[in-house]
Amino acid sequence: MNLSFIYSLLFAVIFSNAEIQVQQLLGKWQLVYFDGIDRVKSSPQYQSSDSAMRANIEYKIKSRLENTVYDFISRDSLKYTDYENNIIVMKRAKIELKKDSVLTIFDGKEMREAKILELGTNRMVLEPISKNSSGGKLVFERIVEVAKQ
């Protein structure tokens, strides 16, 4: 058997079972896409709405994308933006990373969970875990902050 094939197979087995570590999450992540956008834009309500209504929906989608930032600040803490009564607010929560790459966010009032489907150096894909909805994927990109001189 080819030795390079064995090493490739071993590499694949080791890294396919590698658990995500909290350190990999540290830093700021910007929401750049969510599946709900496609569902909204393909809905009969959106398709049949007038240009003013569509522009309003597009504005809300753009605002949600631009203002949804997750800042993982330590092994167990997260600062994030959220909406309350259509106002953007900064919140803080505790986090826990469970088996099977499930991220749990405790914000004091409620607990939310999401499966980390993909985590690279600059891209993270989450899928919320919920009994009430069909979920959908949330795609984040890492915010690289340039040091001030």
Secondary structure as GFF3:
##gff-version 3
##sequence-region A 1 149
A	DSSP	alpha_helix	3	16	.	.	.	ID=ss1
A	DSSP	three_ten_helix	22	24	.	.	.	ID=ss2
A	DSSP	beta_strand	27	34	.	.	.	ID=ss3
A	DSSP	alpha_helix	36	41	.	.	.	ID=ss4
A	DSSP	alpha_helix	44	48	.	.	.	ID=ss5
A	DSSP	alpha_helix	51	67	.	.	.	ID=ss6
A	DSSP	beta_strand	69	74	.	.	.	ID=ss7
A	DSSP	beta_strand	77	84	.	.	.	ID=ss8
A	DSSP	beta_strand	87	98	.	.	.	ID=ss9
A	DSSP	three_ten_helix	99	101	.	.	.	ID=ss10
A	DSSP	beta_strand	102	106	.	.	.	ID=ss11
A	DSSP	beta_strand	111	119	.	.	.	ID=ss12
A	DSSP	beta_strand	123	129	.	.	.	ID=ss13
A	DSSP	beta_strand	138	142	.	.	.	ID=ss14
###
